């Protein structure tokens, strides 16, 4: 299936009109609930909703005139009736699941609309991979809108990807049925400096009448930020403080504030609404990156809404930020995001607006989940072998591949070290004094070794550097083919031989995450599709992910959601220091820097 077969509002208008007027029966009536109206920010007790052809025909105190002999009646029993939740910015691949299994995982949590940017698979499989994600997305019983990835590579000249995305690719994708806009424009220096390709991608999107996603990962809110906004991005999710949110909204952008598995940026920015009193319709809630363990155990957009409320946000305002605000931003206010006539019948029944239990979930007029259990099918795409054979290494590695030679005659060196920051995407550019043994620089104390292993073209390349913050102890190593955004292989460890074991294991299984200690495999998460995703059920992937995270703790790591930190160590568009297949990158200057300072 390559197109959304759900009928449009014009296609259904005659049925909607007849049901609303009482001339034809509704398919379903939800009776006796509290209507949460996100257009007016009010709750209205004792209301009914009449549904036909998967859309809302009537909302009012009594839908009895819409009832027919075969109309299904759902008793709301005084519960709140809220719109299905929308995630304004996210990456399905971060869940380590395919679109089908991601949908199956989040449906019980109340998510009915997702705006996804598959730039992870774009880096591995190019436009063909994006199309595979897009096609499976359109097969699902909920709304998954795809943003065409904009930046592969995310920072040209700083990394090498499996494929590159061109302006011509963007223009082609704008005609696909499920494409809603352009994915996050991560090359913010390119936009600020009027790079022709970046502006051409934005222009192709704007000419198609679609939304340009933003990504401005810099604290500089001066002329560079102004130039970025002038280039066309309409939203941004990289803010980390109130000033970031304020600046974006004042410049006509939507400020997207995120709560993912490792990103906790809601509390620090929502004060722009709760304390500063700015217009909340310009703020949107999103997740960005959630792994399967978070989805299964903690929730999805319901978790974000609850958190916003806990941070002092009015529940109705928080719901607007996860429904109508998102729909309006993407030009879909007449399609999703509210319980009003003509819109897709995406409705949640909940008994409490603060804790937000998802008791009954309706998508496109069908019951899809109840009390945490998914009750609908989520069809799978037939992923071809080319998508399952993406870990291309020239040979098995050995310990010597991870050696970092010291300057001749040195007994110690000063090294640039990537500093991990808990619960945040940015890293710190640190320097440590490290010892030298037999001509090789040794990781010691809180410093571990990090390596990026090339896996797209089998070049045999290994780039070595140092990282701190994980707290690993003993002889161990962790490897992952999820390595945003270029998705080579990242290996972090305290021992070169363990690093080689971990890298070779992933070569053998076709991608995933693995941890070794003292020659023994502690945990393995197989991700055979592009080295990024599994098509197994979310609960199975979550169980393996939980075992992997426990193995990280067993090796001494105490960071919250440290796997997400590991997976971003090659993200060369977020400051301050990252690793790529071309070397160590100082993202503050977008320049390469030496591992050994002196």
Secondary structure, 3 states (H helix, E strand, C coil): CCCCCCCCHHHHHHHHHHHHHCCCCCCEEEEEEEEEECCCCEEEEEEEEEEECCEEEEEECCCHHHCCCCCEEEECCCCEEEECEEEEEECHHHHCECHHHHHHHHHCCCEEEEEEECHHHHHHHHHHHHHHHHHHHCCCCCEEEEEECCCCCCCECCECCCCCCCHHHHHHHCCCCCEEEEEEECCHHHHHCCCHHHHHHHHHHHHCCCEEEECCCCCCCCHHHHHHHHHCCCEECCCCCHHHHHHHHHCCCEEEEEECCCCECCCCCCHHHHCCCCCHHHEEEECECCCHHHHHHCCCHHHHHHHHHHCCCCHHHHHHHCCHHHHHHCCCCCCCCCCCCCCECCEEEECCCCCCCCCEEEECCEEEEECCEECCCCCCCCCCHHHCCCCCCCCCCCHHHHCCECCCCCCEEEEEEEEECCCCCCEEEEEEEEEEECCEECCCCCEEEEEEECCCCCCCCEEEEEEECCCCCCCEEEEECCCCCCCCEEEEECCHHHHHHHHHHHHHHCCEEEEEECCEEEEEEECCECCCEECCCHHHHHHHHHHHHHHHHHCCCCCCCHHHHHHCCCCCCCCCEEEECCEEEECCCCEEECCECC
